[in-house]
Amino acid sequence: MPYLCLLLSGAALLINGLAVLGRIPLRDSAVFSLLIGTIQLVLGAVYVAAAGGGDPLLLPGASGMILFGLTYLYVGLDVLLQLGSKGLGWFSGLVGVFGILLATRGFPDDPLLSVLWLSWAFLWILFFVRLALGCEGLAPFVGWALVLTSQVTATIPAFMGLVGHWPYDRGIAGGTAAAVGVLLVVAGVLGRRKDQGPAAWVRREAAGRRSRNSREPVSHTIEPTRPTG
């Protein structure tokens, strides 16, 4: 179940990143987040029940499923109900700190998972800085960070786990950390472009409509005039 939730997270991170960049409507991503969050919370509850309520080996995985599920559920409700995002920002900061704690706890046994938790914690903290502290200028960087890291930190590891080849080698964990670092640098470069974010997307759409309207054929039909007198 954790690998299935991780696969769903890869899709949710990608869709939310595209929404932050203004490439898809926020309401579309909000509905998708609600769907993914609900599924993950259900799977997390089932996973906890299967763990007998207290297996120390299964509870960290269950906590991750529930934290991701709550985050996506909150994101969807925040957009649809127009809650203002401050609470979502503080919640993201709390989850980011917890993610760092999970990363330090699991490093000796599962270094790749620790790297992934650090990556996710960084994304959560970005949401804290942007939403709770009001640094809206980070939106393009946040959007690109979600889009670029979603597959490396969620989809690909989920596939490896689903096919039974989850790596425990520290070399692979180090390579993943390096890849995430490079992708974040690329996200920073792309985020500095001026044509990023929802406002820029709206401007491009408006410009496109004006351009299409200007290319519409002009009627040259001469209207007959009525005789006077």
Secondary structure, DSSP 8 states (H G I E B T S, - for coil): -HHHHHHHHHHHHHHHHHHHTTSS-HHHHHHHHHHHHHHHHHHHHHHHHHTTTT-TTTHHHHHHHHHHHHHHHHHHHHHHTT--SHHHHHHHHHHHHHHHHHHHHHTTT-HHHHHHHHHHHHHHHHHIIIIIS--GGGHHHHHHHHHHHHIIIIIHHHHHHHTT-----HHHHHHHHHHHHHHHHHHHHHHTSTT-HHHHHHHHHHHHHHHHHHTS-------------
